[in-house]
Amino acid sequence: PDPVNPQPGMIANAYVVEECMDKDMLQKSNLELPEMSSVKTLVDKGDTFSLNLATDTDATVMRWDGFIRCKRTVTCTFLLSKGNSDDWDNGYSIRINNHLIGTGYGQNAVDVALKVGWNRVEIVCQFKDKTPLNISLKPKESLKEPRSLTPAMMFHDQKPEYVW
């Protein structure tokens, strides 16, 4: 569903995951991590997808949840890059509109159809090292340089909090 009260930034959750997630675990991580307790939850309005938000914790995995707004229907090429590692302990998983669009490590590119209006974006990244996950996008077949995508450019749904 579309956000009811969209606000700048993405919801970021930090998790302590004892073992490295392999490809299968990463593919399921956007569905399973929200069921776990996070060691830190906040709104990320930063310019990188990194573990820097959780430096005061033992977190090894971050999950971001938010929305990107599109003025028209478009297929975009998402370019994903996380260091030069060739193993899954620096891997990432991205879901858009509840569809897994990419799970990998290192550099990858994937085409994604975005709809008019709000598109939900869910990102999981594990950090063996402190290298941030870089995401950029451009309309498919465009000759222009890709545009970086950051948590600050996204939105989250600010639901009312209830008094306990």
ZAMARGU-4260 file (C-alpha; in steps of 0.2 Angstrom, whole numbers, plus 5000, padded with zeros to 4 digits):
<rodrens>
0) 5000/5000/5000 | 5005/5018/4997 | 5011/5028/5012 | 4998/5037/5022 | 5009/5050/5029
5) 5025/5051/5019 | 5040/5059/5027 | 5059/5061/5021 | 5071/5047/5024 | 5070/5028/5026
10) 5067/5018/5041 | 5083/5009/5045 | 5085/4994/5057 | 5102/4987/5063 | 5103/4968/5067
15) 5116/4957/5075 | 5117/4942/5064 | 5129/4929/5070 | 5133/4920/5054 | 5136/4926/5036
20) 5120/4925/5026 | 5122/4916/5010 | 5112/4919/4994 | 5097/4910/4999 | 5096/4918/5016
25) 5099/4935/5008 | 5084/4932/4996 | 5073/4929/5011 | 5080/4942/5023 | 5069/4956/5018
30) 5054/4945/5024 | 5062/4937/5039 | 5072/4952/5047 | 5057/4962/5052 | 5052/4947/5062
35) 5068/4949/5072 | 5072/4962/5086 | 5083/4975/5079 | 5097/4983/5090 | 5093/5000/5083
40) 5079/5008/5073 | 5079/5026/5066 | 5075/5037/5051 | 5090/5038/5039 | 5092/5054/5030
45) 5110/5051/5025 | 5119/5050/5009 | 5125/5032/5010 | 5118/5015/5013 | 5131/5011/5027
50) 5133/5003/5044 | 5139/5020/5051 | 5121/5022/5059 | 5125/5008/5070 | 5143/5011/5076
55) 5138/5010/5094 | 5131/4992/5092 | 5137/4975/5087 | 5126/4975/5071 | 5132/4967/5055
60) 5117/4969/5045 | 5106/4984/5040 | 5089/4984/5033 | 5081/5000/5025 | 5063/5002/5021
65) 5055/5016/5011 | 5047/5023/4996 | 5053/5031/4980 | 5040/5042/4970 | 5039/5042/4951
70) 5030/5054/4940 | 5028/5042/4926 | 5029/5023/4923 | 5047/5019/4918 | 5059/5005/4917
75) 5075/5009/4926 | 5092/5001/4927 | 5098/5000/4945 | 5117/4999/4947 | 5122/4991/4963
80) 5140/4991/4970 | 5147/4985/4987 | 5166/4985/4987 | 5177/4972/4978 | 5173/4957/4988
85) 5168/4941/4979 | 5159/4933/4994 | 5142/4934/5002 | 5147/4941/5018 | 5147/4958/5009
90) 5131/4954/5000 | 5115/4963/4998 | 5097/4960/4993 | 5084/4972/4986 | 5065/4971/4984
95) 5055/4984/4975 | 5036/4983/4976 | 5037/4966/4985 | 5047/4958/4971 | 5065/4953/4973
100) 5075/4962/4960 | 5093/4958/4965 | 5103/4948/4977 | 5122/4948/4975 | 5139/4956/4980
105) 5151/4966/4971 | 5144/4975/4956 | 5127/4971/4948 | 5114/4979/4936 | 5096/4975/4935
110) 5081/4982/4926 | 5066/4987/4936 | 5048/4993/4930 | 5043/5007/4942 | 5025/5012/4942
115) 5017/5030/4943 | 5016/5035/4961 | 5024/5027/4976 | 5036/5012/4974 | 5041/5002/4990
120) 5060/4999/4991 | 5067/4987/5004 | 5086/4984/5005 | 5096/4972/5016 | 5115/4973/5017
125) 5127/4964/5027 | 5144/4972/5032 | 5160/4961/5034 | 5169/4978/5031 | 5163/4996/5032
130) 5161/4998/5013 | 5144/5006/5009 | 5132/4999/4997 | 5130/5011/4982 | 5114/5012/4972
135) 5112/5022/4956 | 5098/5022/4943 | 5094/5028/4926 | 5080/5026/4913 | 5084/5010/4903
140) 5093/5014/4887 | 5097/5031/4893 | 5114/5039/4888 | 5114/5050/4903 | 5125/5046/4918
145) 5116/5036/4932 | 5109/5046/4947 | 5114/5040/4964 | 5100/5034/4975 | 5102/5038/4994
150) 5091/5036/5010 | 5089/5055/5010 | 5080/5055/4993 | 5067/5042/4999 | 5052/5043/5010
155) 5045/5032/5024 | 5027/5031/5031 | 5026/5040/5047 | 5012/5031/5056 | 5005/5038/5072
160) 5013/5031/5088 | 5001/5025/5101 | 5003/5028/5120 | 5007/5012/5129
</rodrens>
